[in-house]
Amino acid sequence: MSEHGQSPDFAPRQVRCPACSGNSLYSSANPYRPFCSARCKGVDLGAWASEEFKLPDEKPLDEPFGDPRLQ
């Protein structure tokens, strides 16, 4: 066993970085996994924070917002 608790013949998996589509090592040796770098991880976090990524809303948009007792 190696220092990371993995057998020596175990090869870490290469995955596609969700941000830049480059190669990323999916292993405990990569603290940014599944991203390839701190930059790509930050870009993804920024996209979520600015609401670039949204889940579709099933509710119709013609309903009024807020407390109906106040309308």
Distance bins in CASP14 RR format, pairs under 12 A and 6 or more apart:
PFRMAT RR
TARGET T0000
AUTHOR 0000-0000-0000
RMODE 2
METHOD distances of the structure
MODEL  1
1 7 1 0 0 1 0 0 0 0 0 0 0
1 8 1 0 0 1 0 0 0 0 0 0 0
1 9 0 0 0 0 0 1 0 0 0 0 0
1 10 0 0 0 0 1 0 0 0 0 0 0
2 8 1 0 1 0 0 0 0 0 0 0 0
2 9 0 0 0 0 0 1 0 0 0 0 0
2 10 0 0 0 0 1 0 0 0 0 0 0
2 11 0 0 0 0 0 1 0 0 0 0 0
2 12 0 0 0 0 0 1 0 0 0 0 0
2 27 0 0 0 0 0 1 0 0 0 0 0
2 28 0 0 0 0 0 1 0 0 0 0 0
2 29 0 0 0 0 0 1 0 0 0 0 0
3 28 0 0 0 0 0 1 0 0 0 0 0
3 29 0 0 0 0 0 1 0 0 0 0 0
4 10 0 0 0 0 1 0 0 0 0 0 0
4 12 0 0 0 0 1 0 0 0 0 0 0
4 27 1 0 0 1 0 0 0 0 0 0 0
4 28 1 0 1 0 0 0 0 0 0 0 0
4 29 1 0 0 1 0 0 0 0 0 0 0
4 30 0 0 0 0 0 1 0 0 0 0 0
5 27 0 0 0 0 0 1 0 0 0 0 0
5 28 0 0 0 0 1 0 0 0 0 0 0
5 29 0 0 0 0 0 1 0 0 0 0 0
6 12 0 0 0 0 1 0 0 0 0 0 0
6 13 0 0 0 0 0 1 0 0 0 0 0
6 27 0 0 0 0 1 0 0 0 0 0 0
6 28 0 0 0 0 1 0 0 0 0 0 0
6 29 0 0 0 0 1 0 0 0 0 0 0
10 27 0 0 0 0 1 0 0 0 0 0 0
10 28 0 0 0 0 0 1 0 0 0 0 0
10 29 0 0 0 0 0 1 0 0 0 0 0
11 25 0 0 0 0 0 1 0 0 0 0 0
11 26 0 0 0 0 0 1 0 0 0 0 0
11 27 0 0 0 0 1 0 0 0 0 0 0
11 29 0 0 0 0 0 1 0 0 0 0 0
12 23 0 0 0 0 0 1 0 0 0 0 0
12 24 0 0 0 0 0 1 0 0 0 0 0
12 25 1 0 1 0 0 0 0 0 0 0 0
12 26 1 0 0 1 0 0 0 0 0 0 0
12 27 1 1 0 0 0 0 0 0 0 0 0
12 28 0 0 0 0 1 0 0 0 0 0 0
12 29 1 0 0 1 0 0 0 0 0 0 0
12 30 1 0 0 1 0 0 0 0 0 0 0
12 33 0 0 0 0 1 0 0 0 0 0 0
13 23 0 0 0 0 0 1 0 0 0 0 0
13 24 0 0 0 0 1 0 0 0 0 0 0
13 25 1 0 0 1 0 0 0 0 0 0 0
13 26 1 0 1 0 0 0 0 0 0 0 0
13 27 1 0 0 1 0 0 0 0 0 0 0
13 28 0 0 0 0 0 1 0 0 0 0 0
13 29 0 0 0 0 0 1 0 0 0 0 0
13 30 0 0 0 0 0 1 0 0 0 0 0
13 33 0 0 0 0 1 0 0 0 0 0 0
13 34 0 0 0 0 1 0 0 0 0 0 0
14 22 0 0 0 0 1 0 0 0 0 0 0
14 23 1 0 1 0 0 0 0 0 0 0 0
14 24 1 0 0 1 0 0 0 0 0 0 0
14 25 1 0 0 1 0 0 0 0 0 0 0
14 26 1 0 0 1 0 0 0 0 0 0 0
14 27 0 0 0 0 1 0 0 0 0 0 0
14 30 0 0 0 0 0 1 0 0 0 0 0
14 33 0 0 0 0 0 1 0 0 0 0 0
14 34 0 0 0 0 0 1 0 0 0 0 0
14 36 0 0 0 0 0 1 0 0 0 0 0
15 21 0 0 0 0 0 1 0 0 0 0 0
15 22 0 0 0 0 1 0 0 0 0 0 0
15 23 1 0 0 1 0 0 0 0 0 0 0
15 24 1 0 1 0 0 0 0 0 0 0 0
15 25 1 0 0 1 0 0 0 0 0 0 0
15 26 1 0 1 0 0 0 0 0 0 0 0
15 27 0 0 0 0 1 0 0 0 0 0 0
15 30 0 0 0 0 1 0 0 0 0 0 0
15 32 0 0 0 0 0 1 0 0 0 0 0
15 33 1 0 0 1 0 0 0 0 0 0 0
15 34 1 0 1 0 0 0 0 0 0 0 0
15 35 0 0 0 0 1 0 0 0 0 0 0
15 36 0 0 0 0 1 0 0 0 0 0 0
16 22 1 0 0 1 0 0 0 0 0 0 0
16 23 1 0 0 1 0 0 0 0 0 0 0
16 24 1 0 0 1 0 0 0 0 0 0 0
16 25 0 0 0 0 0 1 0 0 0 0 0
16 26 0 0 0 0 1 0 0 0 0 0 0
16 33 0 0 0 0 0 1 0 0 0 0 0
16 34 0 0 0 0 1 0 0 0 0 0 0
16 35 0 0 0 0 0 1 0 0 0 0 0
16 36 0 0 0 0 1 0 0 0 0 0 0
16 40 0 0 0 0 0 1 0 0 0 0 0
17 23 1 0 0 1 0 0 0 0 0 0 0
17 24 1 0 1 0 0 0 0 0 0 0 0
17 25 0 0 0 0 1 0 0 0 0 0 0
17 26 0 0 0 0 0 1 0 0 0 0 0
17 30 0 0 0 0 0 1 0 0 0 0 0
17 32 0 0 0 0 1 0 0 0 0 0 0
17 33 0 0 0 0 1 0 0 0 0 0 0
17 34 1 0 0 1 0 0 0 0 0 0 0
17 35 1 0 1 0 0 0 0 0 0 0 0
17 36 1 0 1 0 0 0 0 0 0 0 0
17 37 1 0 0 1 0 0 0 0 0 0 0
17 38 0 0 0 0 0 1 0 0 0 0 0
17 39 0 0 0 0 0 1 0 0 0 0 0
17 40 1 0 1 0 0 0 0 0 0 0 0
17 41 0 0 0 0 1 0 0 0 0 0 0
17 42 0 0 0 0 0 1 0 0 0 0 0
17 43 0 0 0 0 0 1 0 0 0 0 0
17 44 0 0 0 0 1 0 0 0 0 0 0
18 24 0 0 0 0 1 0 0 0 0 0 0
18 26 0 0 0 0 0 1 0 0 0 0 0
18 32 0 0 0 0 0 1 0 0 0 0 0
18 33 0 0 0 0 0 1 0 0 0 0 0
18 34 1 0 0 1 0 0 0 0 0 0 0
18 35 1 0 0 1 0 0 0 0 0 0 0
18 36 0 0 0 0 1 0 0 0 0 0 0
18 37 0 0 0 0 0 1 0 0 0 0 0
18 40 1 0 0 1 0 0 0 0 0 0 0
18 41 0 0 0 0 1 0 0 0 0 0 0
18 42 0 0 0 0 0 1 0 0 0 0 0
18 43 0 0 0 0 1 0 0 0 0 0 0
18 44 1 0 0 1 0 0 0 0 0 0 0
18 45 0 0 0 0 0 1 0 0 0 0 0
18 47 0 0 0 0 0 1 0 0 0 0 0
18 48 0 0 0 0 0 1 0 0 0 0 0
18 53 0 0 0 0 0 1 0 0 0 0 0
19 32 0 0 0 0 1 0 0 0 0 0 0
19 34 0 0 0 0 1 0 0 0 0 0 0
19 35 1 0 1 0 0 0 0 0 0 0 0
19 36 1 0 0 1 0 0 0 0 0 0 0
19 37 0 0 0 0 1 0 0 0 0 0 0
19 38 0 0 0 0 0 1 0 0 0 0 0
19 39 0 0 0 0 1 0 0 0 0 0 0
19 40 1 1 0 0 0 0 0 0 0 0 0
19 41 1 0 0 1 0 0 0 0 0 0 0
19 42 1 0 0 1 0 0 0 0 0 0 0
19 43 1 0 1 0 0 0 0 0 0 0 0
19 44 1 0 1 0 0 0 0 0 0 0 0
19 45 0 0 0 0 1 0 0 0 0 0 0
19 46 0 0 0 0 0 1 0 0 0 0 0
19 47 0 0 0 0 1 0 0 0 0 0 0
19 48 0 0 0 0 0 1 0 0 0 0 0
19 52 0 0 0 0 0 1 0 0 0 0 0
19 53 0 0 0 0 0 1 0 0 0 0 0
20 32 0 0 0 0 0 1 0 0 0 0 0
20 34 0 0 0 0 0 1 0 0 0 0 0
20 35 0 0 0 0 1 0 0 0 0 0 0
20 36 1 0 0 1 0 0 0 0 0 0 0
20 37 0 0 0 0 1 0 0 0 0 0 0
20 39 0 0 0 0 1 0 0 0 0 0 0
20 40 1 0 1 0 0 0 0 0 0 0 0
20 41 0 0 0 0 0 1 0 0 0 0 0
20 42 0 0 0 0 0 1 0 0 0 0 0
20 43 0 0 0 0 1 0 0 0 0 0 0
20 44 0 0 0 0 1 0 0 0 0 0 0
21 34 0 0 0 0 0 1 0 0 0 0 0
21 35 0 0 0 0 0 1 0 0 0 0 0
21 36 0 0 0 0 1 0 0 0 0 0 0
21 40 0 0 0 0 1 0 0 0 0 0 0
22 34 0 0 0 0 0 1 0 0 0 0 0
22 35 0 0 0 0 1 0 0 0 0 0 0
22 36 1 0 1 0 0 0 0 0 0 0 0
22 37 0 0 0 0 1 0 0 0 0 0 0
22 40 0 0 0 0 1 0 0 0 0 0 0
23 30 0 0 0 0 0 1 0 0 0 0 0
23 33 0 0 0 0 0 1 0 0 0 0 0
23 34 0 0 0 0 0 1 0 0 0 0 0
23 35 0 0 0 0 0 1 0 0 0 0 0
23 36 1 0 0 1 0 0 0 0 0 0 0
23 37 0 0 0 0 0 1 0 0 0 0 0
23 40 0 0 0 0 0 1 0 0 0 0 0
24 30 1 0 0 1 0 0 0 0 0 0 0
24 31 0 0 0 0 0 1 0 0 0 0 0
24 32 1 0 0 1 0 0 0 0 0 0 0
24 33 1 0 0 1 0 0 0 0 0 0 0
24 34 1 0 1 0 0 0 0 0 0 0 0
24 35 1 0 0 1 0 0 0 0 0 0 0
24 36 1 1 0 0 0 0 0 0 0 0 0
24 37 0 0 0 0 1 0 0 0 0 0 0
24 40 1 0 0 1 0 0 0 0 0 0 0
24 41 0 0 0 0 0 1 0 0 0 0 0
24 44 0 0 0 0 0 1 0 0 0 0 0
25 31 0 0 0 0 0 1 0 0 0 0 0
25 32 0 0 0 0 1 0 0 0 0 0 0
25 33 1 0 0 1 0 0 0 0 0 0 0
25 34 0 0 0 0 1 0 0 0 0 0 0
25 35 0 0 0 0 0 1 0 0 0 0 0
25 36 1 0 0 1 0 0 0 0 0 0 0
25 37 0 0 0 0 0 1 0 0 0 0 0
26 32 0 0 0 0 0 1 0 0 0 0 0
26 33 1 0 1 0 0 0 0 0 0 0 0
26 34 1 0 1 0 0 0 0 0 0 0 0
26 35 0 0 0 0 0 1 0 0 0 0 0
26 36 0 0 0 0 0 1 0 0 0 0 0
27 33 1 0 0 1 0 0 0 0 0 0 0
27 34 0 0 0 0 0 1 0 0 0 0 0
27 36 0 0 0 0 0 1 0 0 0 0 0
30 36 1 0 0 1 0 0 0 0 0 0 0
30 37 0 0 0 0 1 0 0 0 0 0 0
30 38 0 0 0 0 0 1 0 0 0 0 0
30 40 0 0 0 0 0 1 0 0 0 0 0
30 41 0 0 0 0 0 1 0 0 0 0 0
31 37 0 0 0 0 0 1 0 0 0 0 0
31 38 0 0 0 0 1 0 0 0 0 0 0
31 41 0 0 0 0 1 0 0 0 0 0 0
32 38 1 0 1 0 0 0 0 0 0 0 0
32 39 0 0 0 0 1 0 0 0 0 0 0
32 40 1 0 0 1 0 0 0 0 0 0 0
32 41 1 0 1 0 0 0 0 0 0 0 0
32 42 0 0 0 0 1 0 0 0 0 0 0
32 43 0 0 0 0 0 1 0 0 0 0 0
32 44 0 0 0 0 1 0 0 0 0 0 0
32 45 0 0 0 0 0 1 0 0 0 0 0
33 40 0 0 0 0 0 1 0 0 0 0 0
33 41 0 0 0 0 1 0 0 0 0 0 0
34 40 0 0 0 0 1 0 0 0 0 0 0
34 41 0 0 0 0 1 0 0 0 0 0 0
34 44 0 0 0 0 1 0 0 0 0 0 0
35 41 1 0 1 0 0 0 0 0 0 0 0
35 42 1 0 0 1 0 0 0 0 0 0 0
35 43 0 0 0 0 1 0 0 0 0 0 0
35 44 1 0 0 1 0 0 0 0 0 0 0
35 45 0 0 0 0 1 0 0 0 0 0 0
36 42 0 0 0 0 0 1 0 0 0 0 0
36 43 0 0 0 0 0 1 0 0 0 0 0
36 44 0 0 0 0 0 1 0 0 0 0 0
37 43 0 0 0 0 1 0 0 0 0 0 0
37 44 0 0 0 0 0 1 0 0 0 0 0
38 44 0 0 0 0 0 1 0 0 0 0 0
38 45 0 0 0 0 0 1 0 0 0 0 0
39 45 0 0 0 0 0 1 0 0 0 0 0
39 46 0 0 0 0 0 1 0 0 0 0 0
40 46 0 0 0 0 0 1 0 0 0 0 0
40 47 0 0 0 0 0 1 0 0 0 0 0
41 47 0 0 0 0 0 1 0 0 0 0 0
41 48 0 0 0 0 0 1 0 0 0 0 0
42 48 0 0 0 0 1 0 0 0 0 0 0
42 49 0 0 0 0 1 0 0 0 0 0 0
42 50 0 0 0 0 0 1 0 0 0 0 0
43 49 0 0 0 0 0 1 0 0 0 0 0
43 50 0 0 0 0 0 1 0 0 0 0 0
43 52 0 0 0 0 0 1 0 0 0 0 0
43 53 0 0 0 0 0 1 0 0 0 0 0
44 50 0 0 0 0 0 1 0 0 0 0 0
44 52 0 0 0 0 1 0 0 0 0 0 0
44 53 0 0 0 0 1 0 0 0 0 0 0
45 52 0 0 0 0 0 1 0 0 0 0 0
45 53 0 0 0 0 0 1 0 0 0 0 0
46 52 1 0 0 1 0 0 0 0 0 0 0
46 53 0 0 0 0 1 0 0 0 0 0 0
47 53 1 0 1 0 0 0 0 0 0 0 0
47 54 0 0 0 0 0 1 0 0 0 0 0
48 54 0 0 0 0 1 0 0 0 0 0 0
48 55 0 0 0 0 0 1 0 0 0 0 0
57 63 0 0 0 0 0 1 0 0 0 0 0
59 65 0 0 0 0 0 1 0 0 0 0 0
63 71 0 0 0 0 0 1 0 0 0 0 0
64 70 0 0 0 0 1 0 0 0 0 0 0
64 71 1 0 1 0 0 0 0 0 0 0 0
65 71 0 0 0 0 1 0 0 0 0 0 0
END
